[in-house]
Amino acid sequence: MTEEQIKFWCKWIVENGDRPLSPIQNELIKQAIDTSRNLFEMITSILVLLQKI
């Protein structure tokens, strides 16, 4: 699986997951996914954002 495919599925999970997120929260998480340089950075960013929510 390529990095772009992983990013696509992560954004899909954010949009279609059970966790109720506001549009701003969704956008912040998607931006974190898009700007990450590797898988570890992406996962870390998402976890940090979800803890703040």
Summary of the structure (lengths in Angstrom):
residues: 53
radius of gyration: 10.4
end to end distance: 29.4
largest distance: 29.5
contacts: 120
relative contact order: 0.17
helix: 77%
strand: 0%
